[in-house]
Each structure stands twice: as structure tokens, then as C-alpha cells.
Amino acid sequence: MKPKIEMKTLSLHTKSTKAMDIQSEKLNFIQWFSGVTDLPTIKRFIAIQKEKEQDWWDMVSSEEKVEIEEGLAQADRGEVISHNQVMDKYKKWL
């Protein structure tokens, strides 16, 4: 027998929704979701959350990836400058 889920209607507004309305909607959702006991429903929301998460590396441009990789290679070779050295050099502009 499938568990009965009490569904509260969530009123989603148009794009003109103000920040306070969005916060209110989120609080209503949290209150509703805290009462959900149906595991498949919870798993669906977890799947949605995972879909929305992105690895920062996937959002970096190719050029930025090349620069990051070069910086890591320089660090591996010991070609680094300490934070204090940088601060000493640029303190007149800070």
C-alpha cells in the first residue's frame, strides 16, 4: 500500500515576487518538507539538489584552467613566493 502524502499547495509567484515573498515561500516549503516521510519523495528532492550542484572546475573557462594548471606546476617546482614577500612588495598600494 502506497503511503499517503499530505500535499500542501505552495503558491509560487511570478518573477515580480519580492524577496520577502520568496523567503516566505521557502519557509512554507521547509515546513511542508519537514513533515514528508515518504522516502521516494525525499530521494526525488535529493536528486534535484544533486542536479543543481556543479563542480567549480566545470564552470571555469579553458583559459582559466590553463592558468590554474600552470600555477600548480610552478608550485610543484618550488617556484613560489611567500605571502609576506608579496605583502612587503605591494604594501604601498594596499
N, CA and C atoms as an extended XYZ file, in Angstrom:
282
Properties=species:S:1:pos:R:3:atomname:S:1:resname:S:1:resid:I:1 pbc="F F F"
N         0.842       -1.180        0.000 N   MET     1
C         0.000        0.000        0.000 CA  MET     1
C         0.892        1.250        0.000 C   MET     1
N         0.637        2.134       -0.899 N   LYS     2
C         1.424        3.348       -1.041 CA  LYS     2
C         1.107        4.303        0.112 C   LYS     2
N         2.155        4.867        0.758 N   PRO     3
C         1.897        5.799        1.849 CA  PRO     3
C         1.201        7.051        1.352 C   PRO     3
N         0.318        7.575        2.170 N   LYS     4
C        -0.406        8.786        1.810 CA  LYS     4
C         0.442        9.993        2.180 C   LYS     4
N         0.614       10.886        1.238 N   ILE     5
C         1.381       12.101        1.470 CA  ILE     5
C         0.424       13.265        1.446 C   ILE     5
N         0.440       14.019        2.531 N   GLU     6
C        -0.390       15.212        2.561 CA  GLU     6
C         0.344       16.314        1.822 C   GLU     6
N        -0.250       16.796        0.759 N   MET     7
C         0.388       17.819       -0.055 CA  MET     7
C        -0.229       19.175        0.254 C   MET     7
N         0.589       20.086        0.732 N   LYS     8
C         0.144       21.450        0.947 CA  LYS     8
C         0.410       22.216       -0.336 C   LYS     8
N        -0.540       22.958       -0.790 N   THR     9
C        -0.356       23.731       -2.011 CA  THR     9
C         0.596       24.880       -1.739 C   THR     9
N         1.638       24.949       -2.524 N   LEU    10
C         2.595       26.024       -2.416 CA  LEU    10
C         2.272       27.044       -3.496 C   LEU    10
N         2.123       28.281       -3.081 N   SER    11
C         1.777       29.305       -4.056 CA  SER    11
C         3.042       29.973       -4.558 C   SER    11
N         3.420       29.655       -5.767 N   LEU    12
C         4.604       30.262       -6.352 CA  LEU    12
C         4.186       31.476       -7.166 C   LEU    12
N         4.873       32.566       -6.914 N   HIS    13
C         4.519       33.824       -7.561 CA  HIS    13
C         5.272       33.984       -8.881 C   HIS    13
N         4.950       35.040       -9.577 N   THR    14
C         5.624       35.344      -10.830 CA  THR    14
C         6.997       35.947      -10.554 C   THR    14
N         7.718       36.306      -11.612 N   LYS    15
C         9.055       36.874      -11.478 CA  LYS    15
C         9.066       38.162      -10.666 C   LYS    15
N         7.942       38.816      -10.545 N   SER    16
C         7.901       40.076       -9.805 CA  SER    16
C         7.824       39.856       -8.292 C   SER    16
N         7.990       38.620       -7.866 N   THR    17
C         7.942       38.304       -6.443 CA  THR    17
C         9.048       39.048       -5.713 C   THR    17
N         8.684       39.630       -4.606 N   LYS    18
C         9.673       40.349       -3.802 CA  LYS    18
C        10.451       39.370       -2.952 C   LYS    18
N        11.605       39.814       -2.461 N   ALA    19
C        12.482       38.959       -1.662 CA  ALA    19
C        11.762       38.381       -0.452 C   ALA    19
N        10.953       39.161        0.207 N   MET    20
C        10.245       38.660        1.384 CA  MET    20
C         9.256       37.570        0.994 C   MET    20
N         8.620       37.696       -0.163 N   ASP    21
C         7.687       36.670       -0.627 CA  ASP    21
C         8.440       35.370       -0.899 C   ASP    21
N         9.617       35.473       -1.473 N   ILE    22
C        10.424       34.287       -1.758 CA  ILE    22
C        10.825       33.622       -0.449 C   ILE    22
N        11.244       34.431        0.524 N   GLN    23
C        11.612       33.875        1.825 CA  GLN    23
C        10.428       33.181        2.473 C   GLN    23
N         9.265       33.763        2.346 N   SER    24
C         8.055       33.161        2.898 CA  SER    24
C         7.749       31.831        2.213 C   SER    24
N         7.907       31.792        0.897 N   GLU    25
C         7.672       30.560        0.151 CA  GLU    25
C         8.661       29.480        0.574 C   GLU    25
N         9.912       29.872        0.761 N   LYS    26
C        10.917       28.899        1.186 CA  LYS    26
C        10.599       28.356        2.574 C   LYS    26
N        10.182       29.229        3.467 N   LEU    27
C         9.808       28.778        4.810 CA  LEU    27
C         8.601       27.842        4.765 C   LEU    27
N         7.623       28.167        3.924 N   ASN    28
C         6.459       27.283        3.761 CA  ASN    28
C         6.894       25.919        3.237 C   ASN    28
N         7.802       25.932        2.283 N   PHE    29
C         8.293       24.676        1.728 CA  PHE    29
C         9.037       23.861        2.787 C   PHE    29
N         9.908       24.521        3.545 N   ILE    30
C        10.658       23.830        4.597 CA  ILE    30
C         9.706       23.205        5.607 C   ILE    30
N         8.687       23.952        5.980 N   GLN    31
C         7.704       23.426        6.934 CA  GLN    31
C         7.001       22.198        6.344 C   GLN    31
N         6.596       22.289        5.092 N   TRP    32
C         5.945       21.146        4.456 CA  TRP    32
C         6.902       19.963        4.349 C   TRP    32
N         8.134       20.230        3.877 N   PHE    33
C         9.092       19.158        3.635 CA  PHE    33
C         9.512       18.473        4.934 C   PHE    33
N         9.543       19.211        6.025 N   SER    34
C         9.935       18.603        7.301 CA  SER    34
C         8.944       17.531        7.736 C   SER    34
N         7.736       17.572        7.209 N   GLY    35
C         6.734       16.569        7.551 CA  GLY    35
C         6.665       15.404        6.574 C   GLY    35
N         7.416       15.461        5.495 N   VAL    36
C         7.400       14.390        4.494 CA  VAL    36
C         8.103       13.160        5.070 C   VAL    36
N         7.431       12.022        4.995 N   THR    37
C         8.011       10.772        5.491 CA  THR    37
C         8.169        9.740        4.379 C   THR    37
N         7.714       10.063        3.205 N   ASP    38
C         7.771        9.153        2.067 CA  ASP    38
C         9.178        9.166        1.470 C   ASP    38
N         9.917        8.076        1.611 N   LEU    39
C        11.305        8.009        1.166 CA  LEU    39
C        11.479        8.302       -0.327 C   LEU    39
N        10.648        7.781       -1.216 N   PRO    40
C        10.824        8.116       -2.644 CA  PRO    40
C        10.714        9.621       -2.920 C   PRO    40
N         9.833       10.309       -2.210 N   THR    41
C         9.701       11.757       -2.386 CA  THR    41
C        10.963       12.457       -1.923 C   THR    41
N        11.485       12.057       -0.792 N   ILE    42
C        12.722       12.650       -0.274 CA  ILE    42
C        13.866       12.397       -1.250 C   ILE    42
N        13.949       11.189       -1.790 N   LYS    43
C        15.001       10.863       -2.748 CA  LYS    43
C        14.888       11.704       -4.021 C   LYS    43
N        13.665       12.017       -4.436 N   ARG    44
C        13.479       12.869       -5.620 CA  ARG    44
C        14.050       14.261       -5.373 C   ARG    44
N        13.827       14.799       -4.181 N   PHE    45
C        14.366       16.118       -3.866 CA  PHE    45
C        15.885       16.082       -3.748 C   PHE    45
N        16.432       15.008       -3.223 N   ILE    46
C        17.894       14.867       -3.160 CA  ILE    46
C        18.471       14.822       -4.572 C   ILE    46
N        17.794       14.121       -5.475 N   ALA    47
C        18.250       14.050       -6.867 CA  ALA    47
C        18.217       15.438       -7.517 C   ALA    47
N        17.181       16.206       -7.235 N   ILE    48
C        17.099       17.569       -7.771 CA  ILE    48
C        18.260       18.401       -7.246 C   ILE    48
N        18.548       18.267       -5.960 N   GLN    49
C        19.652       19.010       -5.367 CA  GLN    49
C        20.972       18.659       -6.053 C   GLN    49
N        21.209       17.397       -6.287 N   LYS    50
C        22.459       16.966       -6.918 CA  LYS    50
C        22.562       17.475       -8.357 C   LYS    50
N        21.425       17.547       -9.042 N   GLU    51
C        21.426       18.078      -10.409 CA  GLU    51
C        21.840       19.537      -10.426 C   GLU    51
N        21.462       20.278       -9.394 N   LYS    52
C        21.738       21.717       -9.330 CA  LYS    52
C        23.173       22.021       -8.923 C   LYS    52
N        23.820       21.081       -8.236 N   GLU    53
C        25.192       21.294       -7.806 CA  GLU    53
C        26.132       21.133       -8.994 C   GLU    53
N        27.089       22.033       -9.086 N   GLN    54
C        28.072       21.941      -10.151 CA  GLN    54
C        29.464       22.002       -9.548 C   GLN    54
N        30.362       21.259      -10.130 N   ASP    55
C        31.752       21.324       -9.733 CA  ASP    55
C        32.322       22.631      -10.278 C   ASP    55
N        33.026       23.387       -9.448 N   TRP    56
C        33.539       24.682       -9.880 CA  TRP    56
C        34.460       24.534      -11.091 C   TRP    56
N        35.147       23.414      -11.211 N   TRP    57
C        36.059       23.202      -12.330 CA  TRP    57
C        35.303       23.200      -13.657 C   TRP    57
N        34.074       22.711      -13.638 N   ASP    58
C        33.269       22.679      -14.859 CA  ASP    58
C        32.800       24.077      -15.274 C   ASP    58
N        32.847       25.033      -14.360 N   MET    59
C        32.393       26.393      -14.652 CA  MET    59
C        33.543       27.318      -15.043 C   MET    59
N        34.784       26.810      -14.972 N   VAL    60
C        35.966       27.606      -15.291 CA  VAL    60
C        36.247       27.500      -16.787 C   VAL    60
N        36.631       28.630      -17.375 N   SER    61
C        36.932       28.632      -18.817 CA  SER    61
C        38.210       27.836      -19.092 C   SER    61
N        38.406       27.479      -20.347 N   SER    62
C        39.611       26.752      -20.753 CA  SER    62
C        40.868       27.551      -20.434 C   SER    62
N        40.804       28.857      -20.681 N   GLU    63
C        41.954       29.722      -20.409 CA  GLU    63
C        42.281       29.727      -18.920 C   GLU    63
N        41.244       29.793      -18.077 N   GLU    64
C        41.461       29.793      -16.635 CA  GLU    64
C        42.038       28.455      -16.165 C   GLU    64
N        41.580       27.368      -16.758 N   LYS    65
C        42.108       26.049      -16.403 CA  LYS    65
C        43.594       25.966      -16.718 C   LYS    65
N        44.001       26.504      -17.884 N   VAL    66
C        45.416       26.502      -18.264 CA  VAL    66
C        46.224       27.289      -17.229 C   VAL    66
N        45.729       28.456      -16.829 N   GLU    67
C        46.426       29.288      -15.841 CA  GLU    67
C        46.536       28.575      -14.495 C   GLU    67
N        45.458       27.940      -14.066 N   ILE    68
C        45.465       27.209      -12.796 CA  ILE    68
C        46.462       26.065      -12.850 C   ILE    68
N        46.438       25.311      -13.933 N   GLU    69
C        47.359       24.179      -14.072 CA  GLU    69
C        48.811       24.645      -14.097 C   GLU    69
N        49.084       25.776      -14.749 N   GLU    70
C        50.441       26.325      -14.774 CA  GLU    70
C        50.861       26.744      -13.368 C   GLU    70
N        49.973       27.378      -12.639 N   GLY    71
C        50.279       27.772      -11.267 CA  GLY    71
C        50.574       26.582      -10.380 C   GLY    71
N        49.816       25.517      -10.548 N   LEU    72
C        50.078       24.293       -9.772 CA  LEU    72
C        51.425       23.677      -10.147 C   LEU    72
N        51.748       23.706      -11.429 N   ALA    73
C        53.038       23.173      -11.884 CA  ALA    73
C        54.177       24.009      -11.308 C   ALA    73
N        54.019       25.338      -11.285 N   GLN    74
C        55.038       26.199      -10.701 CA  GLN    74
C        55.221       25.893       -9.219 C   GLN    74
N        54.137       25.691       -8.515 N   ALA    75
C        54.210       25.356       -7.089 CA  ALA    75
C        54.919       24.022       -6.889 C   ALA    75
N        54.615       23.054       -7.750 N   ASP    76
C        55.278       21.747       -7.660 CA  ASP    76
C        56.791       21.861       -7.869 C   ASP    76
N        57.189       22.818       -8.700 N   ARG    77
C        58.624       23.026       -8.974 CA  ARG    77
C        59.287       23.904       -7.910 C   ARG    77
N        58.497       24.362       -6.946 N   GLY    78
C        59.036       25.216       -5.889 CA  GLY    78
C        59.143       26.671       -6.270 C   GLY    78
N        58.544       27.058       -7.385 N   GLU    79
C        58.593       28.445       -7.861 CA  GLU    79
C        57.465       29.235       -7.197 C   GLU    79
N        57.652       29.523       -5.915 N   VAL    80
C        56.604       30.205       -5.153 CA  VAL    80
C        57.194       31.402       -4.416 C   VAL    80
N        56.325       32.309       -4.052 N   ILE    81
C        56.686       33.481       -3.254 CA  ILE    81
C        55.770       33.464       -2.033 C   ILE    81
N        56.335       33.728       -0.874 N   SER    82
C        55.532       33.697        0.346 CA  SER    82
C        54.550       34.871        0.379 C   SER    82
N        53.531       34.721        1.155 N   HIS    83
C        52.536       35.780        1.332 CA  HIS    83
C        53.215       37.041        1.870 C   HIS    83
N        54.104       36.888        2.828 N   ASN    84
C        54.789       38.044        3.417 CA  ASN    84
C        55.614       38.795        2.380 C   ASN    84
N        56.284       38.065        1.476 N   GLN    85
C        57.065       38.723        0.434 CA  GLN    85
C        56.163       39.547       -0.483 C   GLN    85
N        55.037       39.003       -0.831 N   VAL    86
C        54.092       39.719       -1.698 CA  VAL    86
C        53.570       40.949       -0.971 C   VAL    86
N        53.199       40.804        0.305 N   MET    87
C        52.668       41.935        1.067 CA  MET    87
C        53.718       43.032        1.199 C   MET    87
N        54.987       42.670        1.438 N   ASP    88
C        56.060       43.645        1.529 CA  ASP    88
C        56.227       44.402        0.224 C   ASP    88
N        56.159       43.682       -0.878 N   LYS    89
C        56.361       44.288       -2.197 CA  LYS    89
C        55.244       45.272       -2.553 C   LYS    89
N        54.002       44.915       -2.195 N   TYR    90
C        52.852       45.704       -2.643 CA  TYR    90
C        52.190       46.513       -1.542 C   TYR    90
N        52.828       46.636       -0.356 N   LYS    91
C        52.190       47.321        0.767 CA  LYS    91
C        51.904       48.794        0.473 C   LYS    91
N        52.695       49.418       -0.391 N   LYS    92
C        52.443       50.840       -0.672 CA  LYS    92
C        51.126       51.052       -1.437 C   LYS    92
N        50.600       50.010       -2.074 N   TRP    93
C        49.325       50.128       -2.801 CA  TRP    93
C        48.137       49.580       -1.993 C   TRP    93
N        48.425       48.969       -0.883 N   LEU    94
C        47.344       48.369       -0.090 CA  LEU    94
C        46.882       49.273        1.015 C   LEU    94
